[in-house]
């Protein structure tokens, strides 16, 4: 299929592009390079430098004729979304509606959307499944949930079939070593650990060591970015075969503690990686992890690279 990957020069986007190419799809990347990187582009793909907030630019892209598209162009910093909701309203909500309107206008009716487990908010039970109550605690999570609702209406009214893929923390790098662009201003734990290992930061702050977990530190769900990319491919194949939409969680079903990730990083990098234990952050739940049972049943998806050592090794290969 001809696939337009919007945000395809970004960290997750570039891995999705590679997986789509590997599956035999012809890929075009659409990106404004605000956070994406030219070094993440593959020479085999067409590239359109464009902005989802400019309707004429996104329409000009869809006018070229695509069978499907992947939307990875949302802003995703939780803290920033609480301080600057206007930015997230315009980019995530208005930008997505621009994309969907252009897609249906030019007959592109298969959509893969990078949603988020942030739509759930604090866990009422674990592991989190698709039916867990949705009470987002960040404006970022709210925008993702609203987009899911928009997609459901466009499916009903316009026949736009979608896959909403909900996951917590994408981590790791291309095991083949082809994708090496570092994220700009990363917010997640593993890149921050790597920045300390490389001397880009002085130390890592560990927020809370007295949680009711196996070692006292928070448990979070880290899924290797290549596993996530493969889920995007499987979701597209599912929609093409069944002509129906789907919403699935993508998780490891057990999660990893801050200390486990830090210890593995010290062992694999051979670096001391100084850290300081500090007070808990307000609102941080002890555990967050999702079940992928539904994704396994519908898509046959299994995470193959999401063990702690592979997450750390593939990231260290890029950062070192």
C-alpha positions as CSV (number, residue, x, y, z in Angstrom):
1,X,0.0,0.0,0.0
2,X,0.9,3.7,-0.4
3,X,1.2,5.0,3.2
4,X,1.7,8.6,4.3
5,X,3.5,8.7,7.7
6,X,2.8,12.1,9.3
7,X,5.5,12.8,11.8
8,X,7.7,10.2,10.1
9,X,11.0,12.0,10.9
10,X,10.5,11.8,14.6
11,X,11.7,9.2,17.1
12,X,8.7,6.8,16.9
13,X,7.8,7.9,13.3
14,X,11.2,6.9,11.8
15,X,10.9,3.4,13.4
16,X,7.3,3.1,12.0
17,X,8.6,4.1,8.6
18,X,11.3,1.4,8.7
19,X,8.7,-1.2,9.7
20,X,6.3,-0.2,7.0
21,X,9.1,-0.4,4.4
22,X,10.1,-3.8,5.7
23,X,6.5,-5.0,5.2
24,X,6.6,-3.9,1.6
25,X,4.6,-0.7,1.8
26,X,5.6,2.4,-0.2
27,X,6.1,5.2,2.3
28,X,6.0,9.0,2.0
29,X,7.0,11.1,5.1
30,X,5.2,14.3,6.0
31,X,6.9,16.3,8.7
32,X,7.6,20.0,9.6
33,X,10.9,19.0,11.4
34,X,10.0,20.8,14.5
35,X,11.0,17.8,16.5
36,X,11.7,15.3,13.7
37,X,15.2,15.1,12.2
38,X,16.5,14.9,8.6
39,X,18.9,12.2,9.7
40,X,16.0,10.0,10.5
41,X,14.7,10.0,6.9
42,X,15.4,7.1,4.6
43,X,16.5,7.8,1.0
44,X,14.0,5.3,-0.3
45,X,11.1,7.5,0.8
46,X,9.6,10.6,-0.6
47,X,9.6,13.5,1.9
48,X,7.1,16.4,2.1
49,X,8.1,19.3,4.3
50,X,4.7,20.5,5.6
51,X,2.7,21.6,8.5
52,X,-0.6,19.9,9.7
53,X,-1.8,23.4,10.8
54,X,-1.8,24.6,7.3
55,X,-4.8,23.0,5.6
56,X,-3.5,23.6,2.1
57,X,-0.3,21.8,2.8
58,X,-1.8,18.7,4.3
59,X,-4.4,18.6,1.5
60,X,-1.6,18.9,-1.1
61,X,0.0,15.8,0.5
62,X,-3.2,13.7,0.4
63,X,-4.0,14.8,-3.1
64,X,-1.0,12.6,-4.2
65,X,-3.2,9.6,-3.4
66,X,-2.6,7.2,-0.5
67,X,-4.2,4.0,0.7
68,X,-3.5,4.7,4.4
69,X,-1.9,7.1,6.8
70,X,-0.2,7.1,10.2
71,X,-0.6,10.0,12.5
72,X,2.4,10.6,14.8
73,X,2.4,14.4,14.8
74,X,1.1,15.2,18.2
75,X,2.9,17.1,21.0
76,X,3.4,14.7,24.0
77,X,5.0,16.4,27.0
78,X,2.6,15.9,29.9
79,X,3.9,18.8,32.0
80,X,4.0,21.3,29.1
81,X,0.4,20.4,28.3
82,X,-0.7,21.5,31.7
83,X,1.1,24.8,31.5
84,X,0.3,25.5,27.8
85,X,-3.0,23.9,26.9
86,X,-3.5,26.3,24.0
87,X,-0.5,24.8,22.2
88,X,-1.9,21.3,22.6
89,X,-5.4,22.3,21.6
90,X,-4.1,23.8,18.4
91,X,-1.6,21.2,17.4
92,X,-3.1,18.0,18.7
93,X,-6.8,18.7,18.2
94,X,-7.0,21.2,15.4
95,X,-4.1,19.6,13.6
96,X,-5.7,16.1,13.8
97,X,-9.0,17.4,12.4
98,X,-7.1,19.0,9.5
99,X,-5.5,15.7,8.8
100,X,-8.7,13.7,9.0
101,X,-10.6,16.2,6.9
102,X,-7.9,16.1,4.2
103,X,-7.9,12.3,4.3
104,X,-11.6,11.8,3.8
105,X,-11.7,14.6,1.1
106,X,-9.2,12.6,-1.0
107,X,-10.5,9.1,-0.2
108,X,-7.8,7.9,2.2
109,X,-9.9,5.9,4.7
110,X,-7.4,3.9,6.7
111,X,-5.9,5.6,9.7
112,X,-3.3,4.4,12.3
113,X,-3.2,6.7,15.3
114,X,-0.6,6.8,18.0
115,X,-2.8,7.2,21.1
116,X,-1.6,7.0,24.7
117,X,-2.3,5.2,27.9
118,X,-2.5,8.7,29.3
119,X,-6.2,8.5,28.4
120,X,-6.8,6.4,31.5
121,X,-5.4,8.5,34.2
122,X,-4.6,6.9,37.6
123,X,-5.1,3.2,37.5
124,X,-8.1,1.7,39.3
125,X,-6.8,-1.8,38.7
126,X,-3.7,-3.4,37.1
127,X,-2.8,-4.3,34.4
128,X,-4.9,-1.7,32.6
129,X,-7.1,-3.1,29.8
130,X,-9.1,-1.4,27.1
131,X,-12.2,-1.1,29.3
132,X,-10.5,0.7,32.1
133,X,-12.3,4.0,33.0
134,X,-10.9,6.9,31.1
135,X,-10.1,9.9,33.3
136,X,-7.0,11.6,31.9
137,X,-5.1,13.6,34.5
138,X,-3.1,15.7,31.9
139,X,-4.3,17.9,29.1
140,X,-2.1,15.8,26.8
141,X,-4.1,12.7,27.7
142,X,-7.3,14.6,27.3
143,X,-6.4,15.6,23.7
144,X,-5.6,11.9,22.9
145,X,-9.0,10.8,24.3
146,X,-10.8,13.5,22.3
147,X,-9.1,12.4,19.1
148,X,-10.2,8.8,19.7
149,X,-13.8,10.2,20.0
150,X,-13.4,12.1,16.8
151,X,-12.2,9.0,15.0
152,X,-15.2,7.0,16.2
153,X,-17.5,9.7,14.7
154,X,-15.6,9.8,11.4
155,X,-15.8,6.0,11.2
156,X,-19.6,6.2,11.6
157,X,-20.1,9.2,9.3
158,X,-17.3,9.0,6.8
159,X,-16.2,5.4,6.8
160,X,-12.7,6.3,8.1
161,X,-11.5,3.0,9.6
162,X,-8.9,3.6,12.4
163,X,-6.6,1.9,14.8
164,X,-6.0,3.6,18.1
165,X,-2.8,2.2,19.7
166,X,-2.5,3.1,23.4
167,X,0.9,2.8,25.0
168,X,2.9,4.4,27.8
169,X,6.6,4.8,27.2
170,X,8.3,4.1,23.9
171,X,11.9,3.3,24.6
172,X,15.0,1.8,22.9
173,X,16.4,2.2,19.4
174,X,16.5,0.3,16.1
175,X,18.3,-3.0,16.9
176,X,19.9,-2.8,13.4
177,X,21.5,0.6,14.3
178,X,20.1,2.4,11.2
179,X,18.1,5.0,13.2
180,X,20.3,7.1,15.4
181,X,18.7,10.6,15.7
182,X,18.5,11.6,19.4
183,X,15.2,13.0,20.6
184,X,15.2,16.7,21.3
185,X,14.6,17.5,25.0
186,X,13.5,14.0,26.0
187,X,11.1,13.7,28.9
188,X,11.3,9.9,29.5
189,X,13.5,8.1,32.0
190,X,15.8,6.1,29.8
191,X,17.1,9.0,27.7
192,X,17.7,11.0,30.8
193,X,19.7,8.1,32.3
194,X,21.7,8.0,29.1
195,X,22.4,11.7,29.3
196,X,23.9,11.3,32.7
197,X,26.0,8.3,31.4
198,X,27.3,10.5,28.6
199,X,28.0,13.5,30.9
200,X,25.2,15.6,29.4
201,X,23.6,15.8,32.9
202,X,25.3,15.7,36.3
203,X,22.9,13.2,37.9
204,X,19.6,11.5,37.8
205,X,16.9,12.4,40.3
206,X,14.9,9.4,41.5
207,X,11.5,10.7,42.6
208,X,10.4,8.5,45.5
209,X,12.0,5.3,46.9
210,X,9.2,4.4,49.4
211,X,6.5,3.1,47.0
212,X,4.8,-0.2,47.6
213,X,6.7,-1.9,44.7
214,X,9.3,-4.6,44.6
215,X,12.2,-2.1,45.2
216,X,10.4,1.0,46.4
217,X,10.6,2.9,43.1
218,X,7.9,3.5,40.6
219,X,6.9,0.9,38.0
220,X,6.3,2.0,34.5
221,X,5.6,0.2,31.2
222,X,8.5,0.6,28.7
223,X,7.8,-0.9,25.2
224,X,10.6,-1.1,22.7
225,X,9.9,1.4,19.8
226,X,10.5,-1.4,17.2
227,X,7.8,-3.5,18.9
228,X,5.5,-0.5,18.7
229,X,6.4,0.1,15.1
230,X,5.5,-3.5,14.2
231,X,2.1,-3.0,15.9
232,X,1.4,-0.1,13.5
233,X,2.1,-2.4,10.6
234,X,-0.1,-5.2,12.0
235,X,-2.9,-2.7,12.7
236,X,-2.8,-1.5,9.1
237,X,-3.0,-5.1,7.8
238,X,-6.0,-5.8,10.2
239,X,-7.9,-2.8,8.9
240,X,-7.2,-3.7,5.3
241,X,-8.3,-7.2,5.8
242,X,-11.4,-6.7,8.0
243,X,-12.5,-3.1,7.1
244,X,-13.2,-2.4,10.8
245,X,-11.7,-0.1,13.4
246,X,-9.9,-1.2,16.5
247,X,-8.5,0.1,19.8
248,X,-5.8,-1.8,21.6
249,X,-3.4,-1.3,24.5
250,X,0.3,-2.1,23.9
251,X,2.2,-3.0,27.1
252,X,4.6,-5.5,28.7
253,X,2.0,-6.6,31.3
254,X,4.6,-6.3,34.2
255,X,6.5,-3.0,33.9
256,X,10.0,-2.1,35.0
257,X,11.0,-0.1,38.1
258,X,13.2,3.0,38.0
259,X,15.9,1.2,39.9
260,X,15.8,-1.8,37.5
261,X,16.3,0.5,34.5
262,X,19.1,2.4,36.3
263,X,20.9,-0.7,37.5
264,X,20.8,-2.3,34.0
265,X,22.1,1.0,32.5
266,X,25.0,1.0,34.9
267,X,25.9,-2.6,34.1
268,X,25.6,-2.3,30.3
269,X,27.2,1.1,29.9
270,X,29.9,0.5,32.5
271,X,29.3,4.1,33.7
272,X,28.6,5.1,37.4
273,X,25.5,7.1,36.5
274,X,25.2,9.2,39.7
275,X,21.7,9.5,41.1
276,X,20.0,11.3,44.0
277,X,16.9,10.0,45.8
278,X,14.4,12.8,46.2
279,X,10.8,13.2,47.3
280,X,7.9,11.8,45.3
281,X,6.4,14.0,42.7
282,X,2.8,14.9,43.4
283,X,0.3,12.7,41.5
284,X,2.8,10.0,40.5
285,X,1.1,6.6,40.9
286,X,3.2,3.7,42.2
287,X,2.5,1.4,39.2
288,X,1.4,1.9,35.6
289,X,1.3,-0.9,33.2
290,X,-1.0,-2.3,30.6
291,X,-2.2,-5.7,29.3
292,X,-1.8,-6.5,25.6
293,X,-4.1,-9.5,25.6
294,X,-6.5,-7.8,23.1
295,X,-3.6,-6.8,20.8
296,X,-2.3,-10.4,20.8
297,X,-5.8,-11.8,20.0
298,X,-6.6,-9.3,17.2
299,X,-3.2,-8.6,15.7
300,X,-1.0,-11.5,16.8
301,X,1.3,-8.8,18.4
302,X,4.0,-9.9,20.8
303,X,6.8,-7.6,22.1
304,X,10.1,-9.1,21.1
305,X,12.5,-6.4,22.1
306,X,11.0,-5.0,25.2
307,X,13.1,-6.8,27.9
308,X,15.2,-4.4,30.0
309,X,18.6,-5.4,28.6
310,X,17.5,-4.8,25.0
311,X,15.9,-1.5,25.8
312,X,19.1,-0.3,27.5
313,X,21.6,-1.8,25.0
314,X,20.0,-0.4,21.9
315,X,19.7,3.0,23.5
316,X,23.3,3.0,24.8
317,X,24.5,2.1,21.3
318,X,23.2,5.4,20.1
319,X,24.1,7.6,23.0
320,X,27.6,6.4,23.6
